[in-house]
Amino acid sequence: MTNEKTLAGIRVIEFGQFIAGPGATQILADLGAEVIKIESLNGDNSRRFGVSEKSGHRSGMFMAYNRGKKSVALNLRDAEGVAVARELALGADVVVQNSRVGVMEGLGLDAATLRAQKPSLIYASISGFGTHGPSRERPGLDIAAQAESGMMSLTGEPGGAPLKTGFAVVDAATATAAANAILAALFRCARRGEGATIETSLLAVAVGLQAQIWAEYGCSGQLPQRAGNAQPLVAPAADLIRVEDGHIVISAYMEDHWQRLCRAIDEPELAVDPRFATSNDRVANRPEMVRILNDALGGYGGEEARARLEAFGVVCGVVRNYAQVRASEDVQASGIFQQVMDGKGGEIGIPGLPFNFADTAVTEPTACLPGLGEHTLEVLAQAGFSAQRCQTLLDGQVIAAAGGV
């Protein structure tokens, strides 16, 4: 099948583990790039993340961020393995890595070394805390970035303990940020023939995600406080309302929206009640406002309440679990889920790109997960390695040529 996707013909070498690095290259792969994943002989640690009998001995993390890639297993503790990796990297358009700071420099696989030999190379590095500060060599994971960026300090109930998000939001956002930077660099390279050295970090992305809150902090000088399921400056906005079969959230903080909400719950007099006349008044009296909304809507089912409110032009949403989201006709119509072979003879639906090119019809085949080292010999042959040299590398345990997911 001919690859007619946007990045067809672009070759990416990934030295990545877990989410941020592999997530960035997954976006590039979904856009049509050939992504070659360089793994140790033991493989990306995410191959073993969360694997248990309950999961069917499958790693959801590995499935989410490595579909459709090619796996090359190399021993980078061996000088010959490093030499192979260097040849592959220099034959690529893009290199992406999220190793600990200093690791790639120690191997001679860093941006400065490789771009000295190939100036047009685009080299993206992802670290935990950046490469210039005192924490440059600290190991960085999503949870540490959530903690040290201020994100956890404002997540949770008022007076309660700080909370992390329900998923690795910083890792996922860093993957998107890195992919965006790479796409911009590819555009510049296409126009000018210039490569790029890109650096980003989990900490920088986590801070950047909170731009509005930082601006509000700059305006008020007051530390943001945990507000639970509420926007601290306006109301109602993201306020959680209990209904007969669960919860809904409502956003009606603009005055005309609040008036519509009052009419929707058959209490138009609330629109002129001095406790709720302005958003600031509603913030000050939020508990009573929420109690009234709970009483007014508690007898409705979630979908019934949504239909009622939307008939009056009020923005709301039903809080859904994953099974309900997967069954949603809106989600199904978006086409975001794609089928992925799970490496155990079955298939699982996993979200792909959250956008499409409406003028380009592309039929998505079922994506496959690469077995550890599954494509080693294929990739090396394409790079010009002779069969004899590949056999020598195999015999010396410099490469591995096959393995399970």
N, C-alpha and C positions, 0 to 999 in steps of 0.2 A: 504494500500500500504506500503511495506517495505521501510524504509528509508535507502538507501545505500550510502548516501552522506558522505563526509569526516568527518564531526563532528557528525555523528549519535551517539546518546547516551550521548552527552554532554548537561548538563543543565546549563542555564544561567539565572541569576536574574538581571533584569535591573531596576534601579531607575533613569530614564532618562526623559528629556524633550527636545523639539525642535530637534536639528540635531546631535550634536557631539556624545552624549551618545547613543541615538537610532540608529544613523547611524553606530556606531561600532557594536552594537548587530545585526543590520540588515545584516551586512556582515556575522556574525556568523550564523544567521538563514538561510541565503541563502546557507551556507555551510553544513546545516543539523542539527545544534544545536537546541534544544528546548529552546526558549527564552520566559521567563515569565516576563511580563512587570508589575511592581508594580506602580499603579497610585493612586493619591488621589481620594477622592469621586467625585471631580470635573473633574478629568482626566488630562492627559498631555495637557498643554496649546496649543500644536501644533494642537490639534483636532479643535481648533477654529481659527487657523491662516489663514487669507485670505479668510475666509468663507463669501460668499455673494451670491446674486441671480445670478450674473454673473458666479460664479464658480459652480453653481448647488448645492450650500450649501455643498460643499465638500472642504476639506483641502488638497491641493497638498502636503504640507509638511508632513502631517501625513501619507498620502498614500505612499509617497516615502520611508519612514524610519520605517514603522511599520507593513508591510505586513507579514502574516504568524506567527505572535507572539500570545501569549496568554495574556489576560488582567486580572489582579487581582486588584480590587479596595479596598484599605485599608485606614483607617483613622489613619495616623501616628501621629496625635495630641493626640491620645488615647494610654495609656500604653499597653492595650491589642492588639491594632493594631500593635504597635512596636514589641510586643512579637511574633505575627504571622509572621511579616516580618523577624524577626531573625530566626525563625524556617525554613522558606523557604530558606533564604540565606545560612544557615548552611547545607541544603540539596542539595546545588548546587555545581557545579564545578567552576563556574565563577560568580563574582558579578561585575557589571559595574554601575557607578554612575557619574552624572555630576551636582550634587547639589552645591550650594554655599559652599565655604570652611567653615567648622565648623558645618554645619547642620547635617551631618551623625555622627560626634563625639557627638553632643548633644543628639542624639537618641541612641547612643551605637551601631550603625550599621556601624561603621568605620572599616577600614582594621585591625588596631591593635586589636580591641576588638574581631572581628569575627575570625581572624586568630589565636588568642590565644586559641580559642576553637576548631578550625579546621585548623591546620597548612598547609594542602595541598590545601587550598582554594586559588584561583587566584582572586585578588581584584584589579580592575582598576578604578582609579579616574581621571576625566577630569575637569580641572578648567580653569578659564579665564586667570589668570596671574601667575599660579604656587602657591605653598603652602609655600614658604620660604621668599619671598620678601615683601616689604611694601604694595604692591597692592593685597596681598593674599585674602583679604576679599571683594575686589571690585567685583561687578557683571561684568561678561565678556561675550560679544557677538562677533560674527564674525567681525562686523564693527569696534569695538574697537581694535581688534587684527590687522586688516588691517591697521588701523591708526597708532598704536603704535609700529608696527614692521618695519616701513619704507616702507611697500608695497605701500601705497597710495602716498608716496612722489615721487615715480618713475613711477606712472601710470597716463597717461594723455598726452595732447599735450604740446609741448615745450612752455613755457611761460604761459600755462593755469593753471587752478586750479587742485589740486589733485583729482583723481577719484578712486572710489572703483571698484572692478570687477563686472561683470554683474550677478554674482551669489555668494552664500555663500561659496567661495572657501576654506576659513580657516576652517570652520565647517566641510566641506566634507573631507578635508585633515586630520583633526584631527581624524575624525571617522576612516579613513583608518590607520592612525598611531597607534591608540589605538588597533584596530583589529589585526594589525601586532604584536604588543607587546603581546597581549593575545595568539595568535597562537604560538609564541615562548615560552611563559610560559607553554602552554599546552604540547608542545613537551618536555620541560624539566621535567614537572610533570610526563609524561608518562615514561620517562627514569629513573628519580630519586625519584619520589614520592614527590617532593618539590612543595610547592605553591609559590606565588609571590605577592608582593605589587607593583603595577604599577602606576606611576603618569605621566601625560602629561598635557599640557596646550595649549590653543589656541595661546597664545603669542609665546611659544617655537616652535610650528609647523609653525606659520607664518614666524618667523625668519629663520627656517630651510629650508623652501621652496625657500628662496632666496640665497642659498649657493653660487651659481656662482657669483651673484652680490656682496655678501660680500667678496668673494675672490678677485674680480676685485677692489673693494674699498681698500682692504688691499694692493694690488699691487701698485695702483696709488696714494692712499691717497686723491683722489678727490671724493667729494660727487656725487653719481649717480644723473642724471638729467632726467626729463621726456622727452621721445623721441617719444611719440605717437606710430604709427604703424611702428616702425623701430627699428632695433638693433643699439644701439649707437656706437658700436665698429666696425661693419662690414656692407657692403652693396653690392648688395641688399640682405636684409634678413628680411623677414616679411613685406617688403614694399608693401603698398596698391596701386594697379593699377586699374584705372577705365576701365571697358569694356562696351560693348553695353547694357548689361542687368544687370549690377551691378558692382562687384569688384572681383579681384583675388589677391592673395598674391604670391610673388615670393621670392625664396631663391637661390641665385647664387653668393655667395660672394667668393667662392674658384676660383682661377684664371681660371682653365680649365672650370668651370661651367659658369663663366662670358663670356668666349669666345663662349661657346655653345649658350648662350642667345643672344649674338650679331648676331650669324649666324641665329638663329631662327626668329629674327625680320628683317632679311635681311639687317643688318647694321654691317658687319664684321669689318669695319674700326674703330668702337668704341672700339674694344679690344685693339688697340694700341694708342687710343686718350689719350694724357697725362692727361686729366682731369679724366680719368677713368681707367688708366693703372693698378692700384693696389686697393685693398679694401680701404686702407687709403685715396687714391685719391677720390674714389667714395663716401666715408663718407663726405669728405670735400665739394664735389660737388653734394650732394644728391638731392637737388631740381631740378637741371638741368637733372640729370640722371632719376629721376621720370617723369619729363616732357617728355623726349624722349620716355620712355617706355609707357606712357599714349598715346602719339601720335601714336606709332607703333602698339599698341594692342587695341586701343579704338574702332576700327571697328569690332572687333570680339565679339561674344557672349562668356560667361564665359567658357562653356564646349568646345567650338571651340578653344579658346585661350589655355585652358589646354592641349587639344590634340596636338596642334601645338608645344607648349613648351616641352611637355613630349616626343615628337618625337625626340627632340634634347637632351634629357637627363637632362632637367631643372626641378628642383623641384618646384611645384606650387600647389595652392589649390584654389578652387572656394569658395567664401564667401557665405554660404548658410543660409537661415532662418530655423526655426524649421520644417516647413512643408516640405521643400526640404530635410532636413536631414532625416526625417521620411520616405520619399519616396525613399531614396537612396538605390540602390540595394546592395551596400557594407555594409551599416548599417543593412539592413534586413538579409544579409547573415551571419553577425556576431552573430545573435541570442541574442543580448543584451536585447532587449525589451521582457518583459513578461507581461502577462495579470493579472490584479489585479481587484478583485471585489471592486467596489467603495462604498459599503455600502448603495447605493441608488437603487440597482437593475440593475446596469450597470457594464461595464468593461472599464478599461483604460489601455493602454500600458505604462509601466514604465520601465526604464533601471534597469537591475539587475546586476549581477556580470560581470565585463568586461573580464572574462577569463573562460575557461572550462577545464575539464579533458578529453582529447581526448580518453583515454582508458576506460572511464566509461560512459556508456550510461544511462542518467537520463532523464526521461520524466518529464518536468516541468508542474505540475498541475496549474490551475488558483489559484493565491494566494488570501487570504481573509484578510480583515482588522478586527481586533478584536473590538467588541463593548465594551464600558467601563464596566468592571467587568464581561464580558461574560464568562470567564473561572474561576471565583473565586471559585465556589463550586467544580468544577472538580479538580482544582489544590490542594485545601485544602484536598479533599478526598484522592487524591494520596499521599499527605504528611502524611496521617494517622489521620486527624481530623475526629471526629465522626459527624454524622448527627446532634446530639443534640448540640454539641459545635458550629457547623456552624450556627444553628438556633439561638443560644444565641448571636453569633456575629452579625448576621443579625438584630436581635431585638434591640441590643444595638447600631446599626448604626456604628459598627466597620468595617464592610465590606459592599460592595454593590455587588449584584449578577448578574445584567444585566443592559444594557443601550444601547443607540444608538451610532453610530460612530460619 
